[in-house]
Amino acid sequence: VQLQASGGGLVQAGGSLRLSCAASRSIFSINVMGWYRQAPGKQRELVAAITSSGSTNYADSVKGRFTISRDNAKSTVYLQMNSLKPEDTAVYYCSGRQVAISATNDYWGPGTQVTVSS
């Protein structure tokens, strides 16, 4: 599966952005889709994840501000980011994990830059 993230950009603090992650094929069988981010000089961290059944998980730093969703029919995952803060500035990556009996496959797409100005 190839993943392509889009929707990043420059926004002022307090603003909103919506990231999209389009997959090259159906994500119906992808157990978990997630968004990670990596700021300069920091490790990549999980921002939000959503399972195939719709269960979600968020980093404490984004709870109440970010919302992850998936549209299996469009093979797309979204990250709605509201009330953005300068500390949200990072490269955001889309990922997918498919768990099978014999193997686990992880998929990553190229990142999209999000810059929040103060």
Phi and psi in radians as a Rosetta constraint file:
Dihedral C 1 N 2 CA 2 C 2 CIRCULARHARMONIC -1.807 0.35
Dihedral N 2 CA 2 C 2 N 3 CIRCULARHARMONIC 2.368 0.35
Dihedral C 2 N 3 CA 3 C 3 CIRCULARHARMONIC -2.022 0.35
Dihedral N 3 CA 3 C 3 N 4 CIRCULARHARMONIC 2.403 0.35
Dihedral C 3 N 4 CA 4 C 4 CIRCULARHARMONIC -2.290 0.35
Dihedral N 4 CA 4 C 4 N 5 CIRCULARHARMONIC 2.010 0.35
Dihedral C 4 N 5 CA 5 C 5 CIRCULARHARMONIC -1.595 0.35
Dihedral N 5 CA 5 C 5 N 6 CIRCULARHARMONIC 2.577 0.35
Dihedral C 5 N 6 CA 6 C 6 CIRCULARHARMONIC -2.648 0.35
Dihedral N 6 CA 6 C 6 N 7 CIRCULARHARMONIC 2.946 0.35
Dihedral C 6 N 7 CA 7 C 7 CIRCULARHARMONIC 1.838 0.35
Dihedral N 7 CA 7 C 7 N 8 CIRCULARHARMONIC -0.070 0.35
Dihedral C 7 N 8 CA 8 C 8 CIRCULARHARMONIC -1.235 0.35
Dihedral N 8 CA 8 C 8 N 9 CIRCULARHARMONIC 2.986 0.35
Dihedral C 8 N 9 CA 9 C 9 CIRCULARHARMONIC 2.897 0.35
Dihedral N 9 CA 9 C 9 N 10 CIRCULARHARMONIC -2.888 0.35
Dihedral C 9 N 10 CA 10 C 10 CIRCULARHARMONIC -1.840 0.35
Dihedral N 10 CA 10 C 10 N 11 CIRCULARHARMONIC 2.263 0.35
Dihedral C 10 N 11 CA 11 C 11 CIRCULARHARMONIC -2.498 0.35
Dihedral N 11 CA 11 C 11 N 12 CIRCULARHARMONIC 2.661 0.35
Dihedral C 11 N 12 CA 12 C 12 CIRCULARHARMONIC -1.395 0.35
Dihedral N 12 CA 12 C 12 N 13 CIRCULARHARMONIC 2.709 0.35
Dihedral C 12 N 13 CA 13 C 13 CIRCULARHARMONIC -0.970 0.35
Dihedral N 13 CA 13 C 13 N 14 CIRCULARHARMONIC 2.406 0.35
Dihedral C 13 N 14 CA 14 C 14 CIRCULARHARMONIC 1.608 0.35
Dihedral N 14 CA 14 C 14 N 15 CIRCULARHARMONIC -0.195 0.35
Dihedral C 14 N 15 CA 15 C 15 CIRCULARHARMONIC -1.459 0.35
Dihedral N 15 CA 15 C 15 N 16 CIRCULARHARMONIC -3.048 0.35
Dihedral C 15 N 16 CA 16 C 16 CIRCULARHARMONIC -2.314 0.35
Dihedral N 16 CA 16 C 16 N 17 CIRCULARHARMONIC 2.660 0.35
Dihedral C 16 N 17 CA 17 C 17 CIRCULARHARMONIC -2.505 0.35
Dihedral N 17 CA 17 C 17 N 18 CIRCULARHARMONIC 2.667 0.35
Dihedral C 17 N 18 CA 18 C 18 CIRCULARHARMONIC -2.161 0.35
Dihedral N 18 CA 18 C 18 N 19 CIRCULARHARMONIC 2.080 0.35
Dihedral C 18 N 19 CA 19 C 19 CIRCULARHARMONIC -1.588 0.35
Dihedral N 19 CA 19 C 19 N 20 CIRCULARHARMONIC 2.516 0.35
Dihedral C 19 N 20 CA 20 C 20 CIRCULARHARMONIC -2.148 0.35
Dihedral N 20 CA 20 C 20 N 21 CIRCULARHARMONIC 2.547 0.35
Dihedral C 20 N 21 CA 21 C 21 CIRCULARHARMONIC -2.263 0.35
Dihedral N 21 CA 21 C 21 N 22 CIRCULARHARMONIC 1.901 0.35
Dihedral C 21 N 22 CA 22 C 22 CIRCULARHARMONIC -1.704 0.35
Dihedral N 22 CA 22 C 22 N 23 CIRCULARHARMONIC 2.285 0.35
Dihedral C 22 N 23 CA 23 C 23 CIRCULARHARMONIC -1.725 0.35
Dihedral N 23 CA 23 C 23 N 24 CIRCULARHARMONIC 2.656 0.35
Dihedral C 23 N 24 CA 24 C 24 CIRCULARHARMONIC -1.332 0.35
Dihedral N 24 CA 24 C 24 N 25 CIRCULARHARMONIC -0.242 0.35
Dihedral C 24 N 25 CA 25 C 25 CIRCULARHARMONIC -2.602 0.35
Dihedral N 25 CA 25 C 25 N 26 CIRCULARHARMONIC -3.109 0.35
Dihedral C 25 N 26 CA 26 C 26 CIRCULARHARMONIC -1.000 0.35
Dihedral N 26 CA 26 C 26 N 27 CIRCULARHARMONIC 2.406 0.35
Dihedral C 26 N 27 CA 27 C 27 CIRCULARHARMONIC -1.755 0.35
Dihedral N 27 CA 27 C 27 N 28 CIRCULARHARMONIC 0.186 0.35
Dihedral C 27 N 28 CA 28 C 28 CIRCULARHARMONIC -0.982 0.35
Dihedral N 28 CA 28 C 28 N 29 CIRCULARHARMONIC -0.652 0.35
Dihedral C 28 N 29 CA 29 C 29 CIRCULARHARMONIC -1.611 0.35
Dihedral N 29 CA 29 C 29 N 30 CIRCULARHARMONIC 0.018 0.35
Dihedral C 29 N 30 CA 30 C 30 CIRCULARHARMONIC -1.444 0.35
Dihedral N 30 CA 30 C 30 N 31 CIRCULARHARMONIC 1.978 0.35
Dihedral C 30 N 31 CA 31 C 31 CIRCULARHARMONIC -1.106 0.35
Dihedral N 31 CA 31 C 31 N 32 CIRCULARHARMONIC -0.768 0.35
Dihedral C 31 N 32 CA 32 C 32 CIRCULARHARMONIC -2.347 0.35
Dihedral N 32 CA 32 C 32 N 33 CIRCULARHARMONIC 2.269 0.35
Dihedral C 32 N 33 CA 33 C 33 CIRCULARHARMONIC -1.971 0.35
Dihedral N 33 CA 33 C 33 N 34 CIRCULARHARMONIC 2.467 0.35
Dihedral C 33 N 34 CA 34 C 34 CIRCULARHARMONIC -2.568 0.35
Dihedral N 34 CA 34 C 34 N 35 CIRCULARHARMONIC 2.887 0.35
Dihedral C 34 N 35 CA 35 C 35 CIRCULARHARMONIC -2.079 0.35
Dihedral N 35 CA 35 C 35 N 36 CIRCULARHARMONIC 2.295 0.35
Dihedral C 35 N 36 CA 36 C 36 CIRCULARHARMONIC -2.080 0.35
Dihedral N 36 CA 36 C 36 N 37 CIRCULARHARMONIC 2.860 0.35
Dihedral C 36 N 37 CA 37 C 37 CIRCULARHARMONIC -2.494 0.35
Dihedral N 37 CA 37 C 37 N 38 CIRCULARHARMONIC 2.687 0.35
Dihedral C 37 N 38 CA 38 C 38 CIRCULARHARMONIC -2.424 0.35
Dihedral N 38 CA 38 C 38 N 39 CIRCULARHARMONIC 2.064 0.35
Dihedral C 38 N 39 CA 39 C 39 CIRCULARHARMONIC -1.619 0.35
Dihedral N 39 CA 39 C 39 N 40 CIRCULARHARMONIC 2.750 0.35
Dihedral C 39 N 40 CA 40 C 40 CIRCULARHARMONIC -0.967 0.35
Dihedral N 40 CA 40 C 40 N 41 CIRCULARHARMONIC 2.260 0.35
Dihedral C 40 N 41 CA 41 C 41 CIRCULARHARMONIC 1.353 0.35
Dihedral N 41 CA 41 C 41 N 42 CIRCULARHARMONIC 0.085 0.35
Dihedral C 41 N 42 CA 42 C 42 CIRCULARHARMONIC -2.123 0.35
Dihedral N 42 CA 42 C 42 N 43 CIRCULARHARMONIC 2.829 0.35
Dihedral C 42 N 43 CA 43 C 43 CIRCULARHARMONIC -1.364 0.35
Dihedral N 43 CA 43 C 43 N 44 CIRCULARHARMONIC 2.728 0.35
Dihedral C 43 N 44 CA 44 C 44 CIRCULARHARMONIC -1.167 0.35
Dihedral N 44 CA 44 C 44 N 45 CIRCULARHARMONIC 2.394 0.35
Dihedral C 44 N 45 CA 45 C 45 CIRCULARHARMONIC -2.295 0.35
Dihedral N 45 CA 45 C 45 N 46 CIRCULARHARMONIC 2.634 0.35
Dihedral C 45 N 46 CA 46 C 46 CIRCULARHARMONIC -1.281 0.35
Dihedral N 46 CA 46 C 46 N 47 CIRCULARHARMONIC 2.294 0.35
Dihedral C 46 N 47 CA 47 C 47 CIRCULARHARMONIC -1.718 0.35
Dihedral N 47 CA 47 C 47 N 48 CIRCULARHARMONIC -0.894 0.35
Dihedral C 47 N 48 CA 48 C 48 CIRCULARHARMONIC -2.779 0.35
Dihedral N 48 CA 48 C 48 N 49 CIRCULARHARMONIC 2.646 0.35
Dihedral C 48 N 49 CA 49 C 49 CIRCULARHARMONIC -2.491 0.35
Dihedral N 49 CA 49 C 49 N 50 CIRCULARHARMONIC 2.680 0.35
Dihedral C 49 N 50 CA 50 C 50 CIRCULARHARMONIC -2.474 0.35
Dihedral N 50 CA 50 C 50 N 51 CIRCULARHARMONIC 2.340 0.35
Dihedral C 50 N 51 CA 51 C 51 CIRCULARHARMONIC -1.518 0.35
Dihedral N 51 CA 51 C 51 N 52 CIRCULARHARMONIC 3.021 0.35
Dihedral C 51 N 52 CA 52 C 52 CIRCULARHARMONIC -1.149 0.35
Dihedral N 52 CA 52 C 52 N 53 CIRCULARHARMONIC -0.379 0.35
Dihedral C 52 N 53 CA 53 C 53 CIRCULARHARMONIC -1.582 0.35
Dihedral N 53 CA 53 C 53 N 54 CIRCULARHARMONIC -0.067 0.35
Dihedral C 53 N 54 CA 54 C 54 CIRCULARHARMONIC 1.731 0.35
Dihedral N 54 CA 54 C 54 N 55 CIRCULARHARMONIC 0.017 0.35
Dihedral C 54 N 55 CA 55 C 55 CIRCULARHARMONIC -1.225 0.35
Dihedral N 55 CA 55 C 55 N 56 CIRCULARHARMONIC 2.471 0.35
Dihedral C 55 N 56 CA 56 C 56 CIRCULARHARMONIC -2.157 0.35
Dihedral N 56 CA 56 C 56 N 57 CIRCULARHARMONIC 2.756 0.35
Dihedral C 56 N 57 CA 57 C 57 CIRCULARHARMONIC -2.522 0.35
Dihedral N 57 CA 57 C 57 N 58 CIRCULARHARMONIC 2.416 0.35
Dihedral C 57 N 58 CA 58 C 58 CIRCULARHARMONIC -2.288 0.35
Dihedral N 58 CA 58 C 58 N 59 CIRCULARHARMONIC 2.616 0.35
Dihedral C 58 N 59 CA 59 C 59 CIRCULARHARMONIC -1.170 0.35
Dihedral N 59 CA 59 C 59 N 60 CIRCULARHARMONIC 2.546 0.35
Dihedral C 59 N 60 CA 60 C 60 CIRCULARHARMONIC -0.985 0.35
Dihedral N 60 CA 60 C 60 N 61 CIRCULARHARMONIC -0.600 0.35
Dihedral C 60 N 61 CA 61 C 61 CIRCULARHARMONIC -1.207 0.35
Dihedral N 61 CA 61 C 61 N 62 CIRCULARHARMONIC -0.281 0.35
Dihedral C 61 N 62 CA 62 C 62 CIRCULARHARMONIC -2.059 0.35
Dihedral N 62 CA 62 C 62 N 63 CIRCULARHARMONIC -0.046 0.35
Dihedral C 62 N 63 CA 63 C 63 CIRCULARHARMONIC -1.011 0.35
Dihedral N 63 CA 63 C 63 N 64 CIRCULARHARMONIC 2.344 0.35
Dihedral C 63 N 64 CA 64 C 64 CIRCULARHARMONIC 1.504 0.35
Dihedral N 64 CA 64 C 64 N 65 CIRCULARHARMONIC -0.191 0.35
Dihedral C 64 N 65 CA 65 C 65 CIRCULARHARMONIC -2.036 0.35
Dihedral N 65 CA 65 C 65 N 66 CIRCULARHARMONIC -0.615 0.35
Dihedral C 65 N 66 CA 66 C 66 CIRCULARHARMONIC -1.895 0.35
Dihedral N 66 CA 66 C 66 N 67 CIRCULARHARMONIC 2.589 0.35
Dihedral C 66 N 67 CA 67 C 67 CIRCULARHARMONIC -2.374 0.35
Dihedral N 67 CA 67 C 67 N 68 CIRCULARHARMONIC 2.191 0.35
Dihedral C 67 N 68 CA 68 C 68 CIRCULARHARMONIC -1.751 0.35
Dihedral N 68 CA 68 C 68 N 69 CIRCULARHARMONIC 2.494 0.35
Dihedral C 68 N 69 CA 69 C 69 CIRCULARHARMONIC -2.591 0.35
Dihedral N 69 CA 69 C 69 N 70 CIRCULARHARMONIC 2.798 0.35
Dihedral C 69 N 70 CA 70 C 70 CIRCULARHARMONIC -2.362 0.35
Dihedral N 70 CA 70 C 70 N 71 CIRCULARHARMONIC 2.493 0.35
Dihedral C 70 N 71 CA 71 C 71 CIRCULARHARMONIC -2.102 0.35
Dihedral N 71 CA 71 C 71 N 72 CIRCULARHARMONIC 1.695 0.35
Dihedral C 71 N 72 CA 72 C 72 CIRCULARHARMONIC -1.101 0.35
Dihedral N 72 CA 72 C 72 N 73 CIRCULARHARMONIC -0.587 0.35
Dihedral C 72 N 73 CA 73 C 73 CIRCULARHARMONIC -1.125 0.35
Dihedral N 73 CA 73 C 73 N 74 CIRCULARHARMONIC -0.560 0.35
Dihedral C 73 N 74 CA 74 C 74 CIRCULARHARMONIC -1.732 0.35
Dihedral N 74 CA 74 C 74 N 75 CIRCULARHARMONIC 0.012 0.35
Dihedral C 74 N 75 CA 75 C 75 CIRCULARHARMONIC 0.914 0.35
Dihedral N 75 CA 75 C 75 N 76 CIRCULARHARMONIC 0.787 0.35
Dihedral C 75 N 76 CA 76 C 76 CIRCULARHARMONIC -2.377 0.35
Dihedral N 76 CA 76 C 76 N 77 CIRCULARHARMONIC 2.483 0.35
Dihedral C 76 N 77 CA 77 C 77 CIRCULARHARMONIC -2.075 0.35
Dihedral N 77 CA 77 C 77 N 78 CIRCULARHARMONIC 2.486 0.35
Dihedral C 77 N 78 CA 78 C 78 CIRCULARHARMONIC -2.117 0.35
Dihedral N 78 CA 78 C 78 N 79 CIRCULARHARMONIC 2.688 0.35
Dihedral C 78 N 79 CA 79 C 79 CIRCULARHARMONIC -2.329 0.35
Dihedral N 79 CA 79 C 79 N 80 CIRCULARHARMONIC 1.848 0.35
Dihedral C 79 N 80 CA 80 C 80 CIRCULARHARMONIC -1.521 0.35
Dihedral N 80 CA 80 C 80 N 81 CIRCULARHARMONIC 2.133 0.35
Dihedral C 80 N 81 CA 81 C 81 CIRCULARHARMONIC -2.052 0.35
Dihedral N 81 CA 81 C 81 N 82 CIRCULARHARMONIC 2.026 0.35
Dihedral C 81 N 82 CA 82 C 82 CIRCULARHARMONIC -2.015 0.35
Dihedral N 82 CA 82 C 82 N 83 CIRCULARHARMONIC 2.868 0.35
Dihedral C 82 N 83 CA 83 C 83 CIRCULARHARMONIC 0.851 0.35
Dihedral N 83 CA 83 C 83 N 84 CIRCULARHARMONIC 0.847 0.35
Dihedral C 83 N 84 CA 84 C 84 CIRCULARHARMONIC -1.124 0.35
Dihedral N 84 CA 84 C 84 N 85 CIRCULARHARMONIC 2.548 0.35
Dihedral C 84 N 85 CA 85 C 85 CIRCULARHARMONIC -2.108 0.35
Dihedral N 85 CA 85 C 85 N 86 CIRCULARHARMONIC 2.724 0.35
Dihedral C 85 N 86 CA 86 C 86 CIRCULARHARMONIC -0.958 0.35
Dihedral N 86 CA 86 C 86 N 87 CIRCULARHARMONIC -0.574 0.35
Dihedral C 86 N 87 CA 87 C 87 CIRCULARHARMONIC -1.246 0.35
Dihedral N 87 CA 87 C 87 N 88 CIRCULARHARMONIC -0.109 0.35
Dihedral C 87 N 88 CA 88 C 88 CIRCULARHARMONIC -1.454 0.35
Dihedral N 88 CA 88 C 88 N 89 CIRCULARHARMONIC -0.106 0.35
Dihedral C 88 N 89 CA 89 C 89 CIRCULARHARMONIC -1.074 0.35
Dihedral N 89 CA 89 C 89 N 90 CIRCULARHARMONIC 2.170 0.35
Dihedral C 89 N 90 CA 90 C 90 CIRCULARHARMONIC -3.102 0.35
Dihedral N 90 CA 90 C 90 N 91 CIRCULARHARMONIC 3.005 0.35
Dihedral C 90 N 91 CA 91 C 91 CIRCULARHARMONIC -1.575 0.35
Dihedral N 91 CA 91 C 91 N 92 CIRCULARHARMONIC 2.219 0.35
Dihedral C 91 N 92 CA 92 C 92 CIRCULARHARMONIC -1.796 0.35
Dihedral N 92 CA 92 C 92 N 93 CIRCULARHARMONIC 2.310 0.35
Dihedral C 92 N 93 CA 93 C 93 CIRCULARHARMONIC -2.083 0.35
Dihedral N 93 CA 93 C 93 N 94 CIRCULARHARMONIC 2.463 0.35
Dihedral C 93 N 94 CA 94 C 94 CIRCULARHARMONIC -1.674 0.35
Dihedral N 94 CA 94 C 94 N 95 CIRCULARHARMONIC 2.483 0.35
Dihedral C 94 N 95 CA 95 C 95 CIRCULARHARMONIC -2.472 0.35
Dihedral N 95 CA 95 C 95 N 96 CIRCULARHARMONIC 2.804 0.35
Dihedral C 95 N 96 CA 96 C 96 CIRCULARHARMONIC -2.490 0.35
Dihedral N 96 CA 96 C 96 N 97 CIRCULARHARMONIC 2.508 0.35
Dihedral C 96 N 97 CA 97 C 97 CIRCULARHARMONIC -2.218 0.35
Dihedral N 97 CA 97 C 97 N 98 CIRCULARHARMONIC 2.184 0.35
Dihedral C 97 N 98 CA 98 C 98 CIRCULARHARMONIC -2.003 0.35
Dihedral N 98 CA 98 C 98 N 99 CIRCULARHARMONIC 2.101 0.35
Dihedral C 98 N 99 CA 99 C 99 CIRCULARHARMONIC -1.830 0.35
Dihedral N 99 CA 99 C 99 N 100 CIRCULARHARMONIC 2.107 0.35
Dihedral C 99 N 100 CA 100 C 100 CIRCULARHARMONIC -2.090 0.35
Dihedral N 100 CA 100 C 100 N 101 CIRCULARHARMONIC 3.013 0.35
Dihedral C 100 N 101 CA 101 C 101 CIRCULARHARMONIC -1.056 0.35
Dihedral N 101 CA 101 C 101 N 102 CIRCULARHARMONIC -0.707 0.35
Dihedral C 101 N 102 CA 102 C 102 CIRCULARHARMONIC -1.699 0.35
Dihedral N 102 CA 102 C 102 N 103 CIRCULARHARMONIC -0.262 0.35
Dihedral C 102 N 103 CA 103 C 103 CIRCULARHARMONIC -2.846 0.35
Dihedral N 103 CA 103 C 103 N 104 CIRCULARHARMONIC 2.774 0.35
Dihedral C 103 N 104 CA 104 C 104 CIRCULARHARMONIC -2.048 0.35
Dihedral N 104 CA 104 C 104 N 105 CIRCULARHARMONIC 2.262 0.35
Dihedral C 104 N 105 CA 105 C 105 CIRCULARHARMONIC -1.993 0.35
Dihedral N 105 CA 105 C 105 N 106 CIRCULARHARMONIC 2.274 0.35
Dihedral C 105 N 106 CA 106 C 106 CIRCULARHARMONIC -1.925 0.35
Dihedral N 106 CA 106 C 106 N 107 CIRCULARHARMONIC 2.359 0.35
Dihedral C 106 N 107 CA 107 C 107 CIRCULARHARMONIC -2.121 0.35
Dihedral N 107 CA 107 C 107 N 108 CIRCULARHARMONIC 2.457 0.35
Dihedral C 107 N 108 CA 108 C 108 CIRCULARHARMONIC -2.327 0.35
Dihedral N 108 CA 108 C 108 N 109 CIRCULARHARMONIC 2.548 0.35
Dihedral C 108 N 109 CA 109 C 109 CIRCULARHARMONIC -1.941 0.35
Dihedral N 109 CA 109 C 109 N 110 CIRCULARHARMONIC 2.910 0.35
Dihedral C 109 N 110 CA 110 C 110 CIRCULARHARMONIC -1.144 0.35
Dihedral N 110 CA 110 C 110 N 111 CIRCULARHARMONIC 2.622 0.35
Dihedral C 110 N 111 CA 111 C 111 CIRCULARHARMONIC -1.377 0.35
Dihedral N 111 CA 111 C 111 N 112 CIRCULARHARMONIC 2.910 0.35
Dihedral C 111 N 112 CA 112 C 112 CIRCULARHARMONIC -2.233 0.35
Dihedral N 112 CA 112 C 112 N 113 CIRCULARHARMONIC 2.334 0.35
Dihedral C 112 N 113 CA 113 C 113 CIRCULARHARMONIC -1.406 0.35
Dihedral N 113 CA 113 C 113 N 114 CIRCULARHARMONIC 2.305 0.35
Dihedral C 113 N 114 CA 114 C 114 CIRCULARHARMONIC -2.088 0.35
Dihedral N 114 CA 114 C 114 N 115 CIRCULARHARMONIC 2.154 0.35
Dihedral C 114 N 115 CA 115 C 115 CIRCULARHARMONIC -2.173 0.35
Dihedral N 115 CA 115 C 115 N 116 CIRCULARHARMONIC 2.164 0.35
Dihedral C 115 N 116 CA 116 C 116 CIRCULARHARMONIC -1.976 0.35
Dihedral N 116 CA 116 C 116 N 117 CIRCULARHARMONIC 2.063 0.35
Dihedral C 116 N 117 CA 117 C 117 CIRCULARHARMONIC -1.628 0.35
Dihedral N 117 CA 117 C 117 N 118 CIRCULARHARMONIC 2.581 0.35
